[in-house]
Amino acid sequence: MEVTITPEEMELLIEILEEHHRELLREISRTSHHEFKLVLRKKEKLLESVLLRLRAAHLVYA
């Protein structure tokens, strides 16, 4: 699937995802329930992967 967005939209999307990533890291550090922490870490790794690809794409098209 491909989605076309403008550079400004890309910047906004990255900014929003970075903020959510920071919040997720804080939530992981505050969580004591082991299974829930594992779920959050999996989500965090997926989000980090998406962010890396978006940043790379943004550098190419900026």
Chimera marker file (.cmm) of the C-alpha trace (Angstrom):
<marker_set name="trace">
<marker id="1" x="0.000" y="0.000" z="0.000" r="1" g="1" b="0" radius="0.5"/>
<marker id="2" x="1.247" y="3.467" z="-0.832" r="1" g="1" b="0" radius="0.5"/>
<marker id="3" x="0.126" y="6.752" z="0.628" r="1" g="1" b="0" radius="0.5"/>
<marker id="4" x="1.186" y="10.076" z="-0.823" r="1" g="1" b="0" radius="0.5"/>
<marker id="5" x="1.611" y="12.939" z="1.618" r="1" g="1" b="0" radius="0.5"/>
<marker id="6" x="3.206" y="16.353" z="1.400" r="1" g="1" b="0" radius="0.5"/>
<marker id="7" x="6.501" y="17.159" z="3.148" r="1" g="1" b="0" radius="0.5"/>
<marker id="8" x="4.569" y="19.267" z="5.667" r="1" g="1" b="0" radius="0.5"/>
<marker id="9" x="2.232" y="16.358" z="6.406" r="1" g="1" b="0" radius="0.5"/>
<marker id="10" x="5.253" y="14.086" z="6.788" r="1" g="1" b="0" radius="0.5"/>
<marker id="11" x="6.816" y="16.471" z="9.319" r="1" g="1" b="0" radius="0.5"/>
<marker id="12" x="3.577" y="16.597" z="11.300" r="1" g="1" b="0" radius="0.5"/>
<marker id="13" x="3.186" y="12.822" z="11.234" r="1" g="1" b="0" radius="0.5"/>
<marker id="14" x="6.759" y="12.316" z="12.438" r="1" g="1" b="0" radius="0.5"/>
<marker id="15" x="6.286" y="14.897" z="15.181" r="1" g="1" b="0" radius="0.5"/>
<marker id="16" x="3.093" y="13.211" z="16.421" r="1" g="1" b="0" radius="0.5"/>
<marker id="17" x="4.651" y="9.747" z="16.338" r="1" g="1" b="0" radius="0.5"/>
<marker id="18" x="7.785" y="10.950" z="18.145" r="1" g="1" b="0" radius="0.5"/>
<marker id="19" x="5.659" y="12.394" z="20.937" r="1" g="1" b="0" radius="0.5"/>
<marker id="20" x="3.688" y="9.169" z="21.204" r="1" g="1" b="0" radius="0.5"/>
<marker id="21" x="6.970" y="7.238" z="21.265" r="1" g="1" b="0" radius="0.5"/>
<marker id="22" x="8.213" y="9.333" z="24.207" r="1" g="1" b="0" radius="0.5"/>
<marker id="23" x="4.922" y="8.777" z="26.050" r="1" g="1" b="0" radius="0.5"/>
<marker id="24" x="5.116" y="5.051" z="25.387" r="1" g="1" b="0" radius="0.5"/>
<marker id="25" x="8.651" y="4.883" z="26.784" r="1" g="1" b="0" radius="0.5"/>
<marker id="26" x="7.463" y="6.665" z="29.934" r="1" g="1" b="0" radius="0.5"/>
<marker id="27" x="4.566" y="4.237" z="30.259" r="1" g="1" b="0" radius="0.5"/>
<marker id="28" x="6.915" y="1.266" z="29.861" r="1" g="1" b="0" radius="0.5"/>
<marker id="29" x="9.204" y="2.580" z="32.594" r="1" g="1" b="0" radius="0.5"/>
<marker id="30" x="6.270" y="3.054" z="34.988" r="1" g="1" b="0" radius="0.5"/>
<marker id="31" x="4.589" y="-0.296" z="34.334" r="1" g="1" b="0" radius="0.5"/>
<marker id="32" x="5.218" y="-3.097" z="36.774" r="1" g="1" b="0" radius="0.5"/>
<marker id="33" x="3.006" y="-5.798" z="35.238" r="1" g="1" b="0" radius="0.5"/>
<marker id="34" x="5.390" y="-8.014" z="33.259" r="1" g="1" b="0" radius="0.5"/>
<marker id="35" x="3.001" y="-9.182" z="30.506" r="1" g="1" b="0" radius="0.5"/>
<marker id="36" x="1.710" y="-5.670" z="29.903" r="1" g="1" b="0" radius="0.5"/>
<marker id="37" x="5.257" y="-4.356" z="29.746" r="1" g="1" b="0" radius="0.5"/>
<marker id="38" x="6.080" y="-6.949" z="27.070" r="1" g="1" b="0" radius="0.5"/>
<marker id="39" x="3.099" y="-5.811" z="25.000" r="1" g="1" b="0" radius="0.5"/>
<marker id="40" x="4.180" y="-2.189" z="25.348" r="1" g="1" b="0" radius="0.5"/>
<marker id="41" x="7.766" y="-3.007" z="24.357" r="1" g="1" b="0" radius="0.5"/>
<marker id="42" x="6.558" y="-4.824" z="21.241" r="1" g="1" b="0" radius="0.5"/>
<marker id="43" x="4.445" y="-1.795" z="20.339" r="1" g="1" b="0" radius="0.5"/>
<marker id="44" x="7.384" y="0.524" z="21.014" r="1" g="1" b="0" radius="0.5"/>
<marker id="45" x="9.687" y="-1.463" z="18.712" r="1" g="1" b="0" radius="0.5"/>
<marker id="46" x="7.087" y="-1.375" z="15.950" r="1" g="1" b="0" radius="0.5"/>
<marker id="47" x="6.616" y="2.375" z="16.381" r="1" g="1" b="0" radius="0.5"/>
<marker id="48" x="10.376" y="2.898" z="16.378" r="1" g="1" b="0" radius="0.5"/>
<marker id="49" x="10.656" y="0.945" z="13.118" r="1" g="1" b="0" radius="0.5"/>
<marker id="50" x="7.951" y="3.046" z="11.473" r="1" g="1" b="0" radius="0.5"/>
<marker id="51" x="9.602" y="6.254" z="12.661" r="1" g="1" b="0" radius="0.5"/>
<marker id="52" x="12.980" y="5.217" z="11.262" r="1" g="1" b="0" radius="0.5"/>
<marker id="53" x="11.458" y="4.548" z="7.845" r="1" g="1" b="0" radius="0.5"/>
<marker id="54" x="9.477" y="7.785" z="7.854" r="1" g="1" b="0" radius="0.5"/>
<marker id="55" x="12.536" y="9.837" z="8.835" r="1" g="1" b="0" radius="0.5"/>
<marker id="56" x="14.573" y="8.203" z="6.082" r="1" g="1" b="0" radius="0.5"/>
<marker id="57" x="11.870" y="8.849" z="3.515" r="1" g="1" b="0" radius="0.5"/>
<marker id="58" x="11.512" y="12.438" z="4.697" r="1" g="1" b="0" radius="0.5"/>
<marker id="59" x="15.241" y="13.053" z="4.220" r="1" g="1" b="0" radius="0.5"/>
<marker id="60" x="15.096" y="11.675" z="0.684" r="1" g="1" b="0" radius="0.5"/>
<marker id="61" x="12.083" y="13.764" z="-0.359" r="1" g="1" b="0" radius="0.5"/>
<marker id="62" x="12.712" y="16.938" z="1.650" r="1" g="1" b="0" radius="0.5"/>
<link id1="1" id2="2" r="1" g="1" b="0" radius="0.2"/>
<link id1="2" id2="3" r="1" g="1" b="0" radius="0.2"/>
<link id1="3" id2="4" r="1" g="1" b="0" radius="0.2"/>
<link id1="4" id2="5" r="1" g="1" b="0" radius="0.2"/>
<link id1="5" id2="6" r="1" g="1" b="0" radius="0.2"/>
<link id1="6" id2="7" r="1" g="1" b="0" radius="0.2"/>
<link id1="7" id2="8" r="1" g="1" b="0" radius="0.2"/>
<link id1="8" id2="9" r="1" g="1" b="0" radius="0.2"/>
<link id1="9" id2="10" r="1" g="1" b="0" radius="0.2"/>
<link id1="10" id2="11" r="1" g="1" b="0" radius="0.2"/>
<link id1="11" id2="12" r="1" g="1" b="0" radius="0.2"/>
<link id1="12" id2="13" r="1" g="1" b="0" radius="0.2"/>
<link id1="13" id2="14" r="1" g="1" b="0" radius="0.2"/>
<link id1="14" id2="15" r="1" g="1" b="0" radius="0.2"/>
<link id1="15" id2="16" r="1" g="1" b="0" radius="0.2"/>
<link id1="16" id2="17" r="1" g="1" b="0" radius="0.2"/>
<link id1="17" id2="18" r="1" g="1" b="0" radius="0.2"/>
<link id1="18" id2="19" r="1" g="1" b="0" radius="0.2"/>
<link id1="19" id2="20" r="1" g="1" b="0" radius="0.2"/>
<link id1="20" id2="21" r="1" g="1" b="0" radius="0.2"/>
<link id1="21" id2="22" r="1" g="1" b="0" radius="0.2"/>
<link id1="22" id2="23" r="1" g="1" b="0" radius="0.2"/>
<link id1="23" id2="24" r="1" g="1" b="0" radius="0.2"/>
<link id1="24" id2="25" r="1" g="1" b="0" radius="0.2"/>
<link id1="25" id2="26" r="1" g="1" b="0" radius="0.2"/>
<link id1="26" id2="27" r="1" g="1" b="0" radius="0.2"/>
<link id1="27" id2="28" r="1" g="1" b="0" radius="0.2"/>
<link id1="28" id2="29" r="1" g="1" b="0" radius="0.2"/>
<link id1="29" id2="30" r="1" g="1" b="0" radius="0.2"/>
<link id1="30" id2="31" r="1" g="1" b="0" radius="0.2"/>
<link id1="31" id2="32" r="1" g="1" b="0" radius="0.2"/>
<link id1="32" id2="33" r="1" g="1" b="0" radius="0.2"/>
<link id1="33" id2="34" r="1" g="1" b="0" radius="0.2"/>
<link id1="34" id2="35" r="1" g="1" b="0" radius="0.2"/>
<link id1="35" id2="36" r="1" g="1" b="0" radius="0.2"/>
<link id1="36" id2="37" r="1" g="1" b="0" radius="0.2"/>
<link id1="37" id2="38" r="1" g="1" b="0" radius="0.2"/>
<link id1="38" id2="39" r="1" g="1" b="0" radius="0.2"/>
<link id1="39" id2="40" r="1" g="1" b="0" radius="0.2"/>
<link id1="40" id2="41" r="1" g="1" b="0" radius="0.2"/>
<link id1="41" id2="42" r="1" g="1" b="0" radius="0.2"/>
<link id1="42" id2="43" r="1" g="1" b="0" radius="0.2"/>
<link id1="43" id2="44" r="1" g="1" b="0" radius="0.2"/>
<link id1="44" id2="45" r="1" g="1" b="0" radius="0.2"/>
<link id1="45" id2="46" r="1" g="1" b="0" radius="0.2"/>
<link id1="46" id2="47" r="1" g="1" b="0" radius="0.2"/>
<link id1="47" id2="48" r="1" g="1" b="0" radius="0.2"/>
<link id1="48" id2="49" r="1" g="1" b="0" radius="0.2"/>
<link id1="49" id2="50" r="1" g="1" b="0" radius="0.2"/>
<link id1="50" id2="51" r="1" g="1" b="0" radius="0.2"/>
<link id1="51" id2="52" r="1" g="1" b="0" radius="0.2"/>
<link id1="52" id2="53" r="1" g="1" b="0" radius="0.2"/>
<link id1="53" id2="54" r="1" g="1" b="0" radius="0.2"/>
<link id1="54" id2="55" r="1" g="1" b="0" radius="0.2"/>
<link id1="55" id2="56" r="1" g="1" b="0" radius="0.2"/>
<link id1="56" id2="57" r="1" g="1" b="0" radius="0.2"/>
<link id1="57" id2="58" r="1" g="1" b="0" radius="0.2"/>
<link id1="58" id2="59" r="1" g="1" b="0" radius="0.2"/>
<link id1="59" id2="60" r="1" g="1" b="0" radius="0.2"/>
<link id1="60" id2="61" r="1" g="1" b="0" radius="0.2"/>
<link id1="61" id2="62" r="1" g="1" b="0" radius="0.2"/>
</marker_set>
